[in-house]
Amino acid sequence: MALVAKAPAEKKGPKTSLDRDVALAEVEKEKTLSFIKAWEETEKSKAENKAQKELSAITAWENSKKADIEAKLKQIEEKFDKKKAEYGEKMKNKVGLVHKQAEEKRAMVEAKKGEDKLKAEELAAKYRATGTVPKKLLGCFGG
């Protein structure tokens, strides 16, 4: 704030050259202070504008980097989802293969069971026809 000196109290007599010089010096001082204040305001405004411009550039840079990172993350997630689907399909195929193998093994057991029953029936018929007793059966009864 500019300090303004009060004008000297008017004298009742005629003004002297000294009074005029003091008044002119006072006006010159106020003029200088006014120029300094204007310069200060201009410099502050420049500093504010420069800082605002730099802050905007930083925000733009940050947003750009964030967008890049998010795009990479999305790309990775898409690859992951694709791999997950591929592995899921492979696992389903393996489950199907295991089921097929199990069915084949069951069919073989059933076929063997059928063969063993048929063999037992044929041997039983043979033993009936000859009237002999199977040797394995005797071993079971401790005979």
Salt bridges, closest charged atoms under 4 A:
GLU40 OE2 - LYS44 NZ 3.27
GLU43 OE2 - LYS46 NZ 3.49
GLU62 OE2 - LYS66 NZ 3.48
GLU103 OE2 - HIS99 NE2 3.87
GLU103 OE2 - ARG106 NH1 2.97
GLU110 OE1 - LYS113 NZ 3.16
ASP116 OD1 - LYS112 NZ 3.24
